[in-house]
Amino acid sequence: MSLSNGMTSKPVAFLLSDLGITKSHSRPYVSNDNPYSEAPFKTLKYRPDFPGNFGSIEDARVFCKSFFTWYNGEHHHSGIGLLKPEDVHYGRTDQIMKERSRVLKTAFENHPERFKGISPKPPSAPVAAWINQPKQNSTLPLESKLFLGSSCSRVGSFISP
């Protein structure tokens, strides 16, 4: 960091400390420290309507509010079976997957030539999500394991003992 008018800067670690920011050492030297927070930012910056600069913090907040509303409520994510996070969160996964299967079955029955004679299947819904999944014989305490439940209705919730 550099300051103008001949002032010197303090080391970044001290500045972060003064601001109440704790440095993460969970995955040192890895730019994508948390894929659950990095994924939306990659999508955000490659959106066609993403501005080069924001005029103010308020402009950024307005843009991000509409972006995250779209990202969670309208955008179909390949990593979760082309579902929307909102649908997974609110437990609508099973119903959506049944409806997709029904539509694909009907389409196949009406036009099997479009599918080369192979009945199409919707993408699989996720059953669990991990960052650095522990080995099967892990001795991690139960509360440290991220569990999504059989229908993914508990995305991001932790099991309590």
C-alpha positions in Angstrom: 0.0 0.0 0.0 1.3 3.5 -0.7 0.1 6.8 0.5 0.6 10.2 -1.1 2.3 13.3 0.4 5.3 11.3 1.6 3.4 9.3 4.2 4.5 5.8 4.8 2.2 2.9 5.0 1.9 0.3 7.7 2.3 -3.4 6.8 -0.9 -4.9 5.5 -1.1 -7.3 8.4 -1.3 -4.4 10.8 -3.9 -2.6 8.7 -6.0 -5.7 8.5 -5.7 -6.1 12.3 -6.8 -2.5 12.8 -9.8 -3.1 10.6 -10.7 -6.2 12.6 -10.0 -8.5 9.6 -8.5 -11.9 10.5 -6.2 -13.5 7.9 -7.3 -17.0 6.9 -4.7 -19.8 7.1 -7.1 -22.5 6.2 -5.7 -23.0 2.7 -2.5 -20.9 2.5 -1.3 -19.8 -1.0 -4.6 -20.9 -2.6 -6.4 -18.1 -4.4 -9.8 -19.8 -4.2 -9.8 -20.2 -0.4 -13.5 -21.0 -0.3 -15.1 -22.2 -3.5 -18.6 -21.5 -2.0 -17.8 -17.8 -1.8 -15.5 -17.7 -4.9 -18.0 -19.2 -7.4 -20.5 -16.4 -7.2 -17.8 -13.8 -7.7 -16.5 -15.4 -10.8 -20.0 -15.5 -12.2 -20.5 -11.9 -11.1 -17.5 -10.5 -12.9 -18.2 -12.3 -16.1 -21.8 -11.1 -16.3 -22.4 -9.0 -19.4 -24.0 -6.2 -17.3 -21.1 -6.1 -14.8 -19.8 -2.5 -14.8 -16.1 -1.8 -15.0 -16.4 0.5 -12.0 -19.1 1.5 -9.6 -19.8 5.2 -9.0 -20.3 4.7 -5.2 -20.8 2.0 -2.6 -24.5 2.5 -3.0 -24.2 1.7 -6.7 -22.3 -1.5 -5.9 -24.9 -2.5 -3.3 -27.8 -2.0 -5.7 -26.0 -4.0 -8.4 -25.0 -6.8 -6.0 -28.5 -7.1 -4.5 -30.1 -7.7 -7.9 -27.2 -10.0 -8.9 -27.5 -12.2 -5.8 -31.3 -12.3 -6.2 -30.8 -13.6 -9.7 -27.9 -15.9 -8.7 -29.9 -17.7 -5.9 -33.4 -17.5 -7.3 -33.1 -17.7 -11.1 -29.7 -19.1 -12.2 -29.5 -22.9 -12.7 -26.2 -24.2 -11.3 -24.4 -27.1 -13.0 -22.8 -28.1 -9.7 -26.2 -28.9 -8.1 -27.9 -30.7 -11.0 -29.0 -27.5 -12.8 -31.1 -26.5 -9.8 -31.4 -23.1 -8.3 -29.9 -22.7 -4.8 -33.2 -21.3 -3.6 -35.0 -24.5 -4.7 -32.4 -26.7 -3.0 -32.5 -24.6 0.2 -36.2 -24.7 0.5 -36.5 -28.4 -0.2 -38.1 -28.3 -3.6 -35.4 -30.6 -5.1 -37.4 -33.8 -5.1 -40.5 -32.2 -6.7 -38.4 -30.5 -9.4 -36.5 -33.7 -10.3 -39.8 -35.7 -10.5 -41.3 -33.0 -12.9 -38.1 -33.0 -15.0 -38.2 -36.8 -15.3 -41.9 -36.7 -16.3 -41.2 -34.0 -19.0 -38.2 -35.9 -20.4 -40.2 -39.2 -20.4 -43.1 -37.5 -22.3 -40.6 -35.9 -24.8 -38.9 -39.3 -25.4 -42.3 -41.1 -25.9 -43.4 -38.5 -28.4 -40.1 -38.1 -30.3 -37.6 -41.0 -29.5 -35.6 -40.1 -32.7 -34.5 -36.8 -31.0 -32.8 -38.9 -28.3 -31.2 -41.6 -30.5 -33.5 -44.2 -28.9 -32.0 -43.6 -25.4 -34.4 -42.4 -22.7 -33.0 -39.1 -21.3 -32.4 -38.6 -17.6 -32.2 -35.3 -15.7 -28.9 -34.4 -14.0 -28.5 -35.9 -10.6 -29.2 -33.8 -7.6 -26.4 -33.5 -5.1 -26.6 -35.4 -1.8 -23.6 -33.7 0.0 -21.1 -30.9 -0.6 -17.7 -30.7 1.0 -14.6 -28.6 1.0 -11.7 -31.1 1.5 -14.0 -34.1 2.2 -12.5 -36.1 5.1 -11.5 -39.8 4.4 -14.1 -42.4 5.1 -12.4 -43.4 8.4 -12.2 -39.8 9.6 -12.4 -39.1 13.3 -13.8 -35.6 12.8 -16.5 -34.6 15.3 -20.0 -34.9 13.9 -20.6 -31.2 14.1 -17.7 -30.4 11.8 -19.2 -32.3 8.9 -21.3 -30.5 6.4 -24.4 -32.4 5.5 -27.1 -31.7 3.0 -29.7 -34.3 3.8 -31.3 -36.8 1.5 -33.2 -34.3 -0.5 -30.7 -31.4 -0.1 -33.2 -29.5 1.9 -30.7 -28.6 4.5 -28.0 -27.0 2.4 -25.2 -25.6 4.4 -26.7 -26.6 7.8 -24.5 -28.3 10.3 -25.7 -31.4 12.3 -25.7 -30.8 16.0 -24.9 -33.7 18.3 
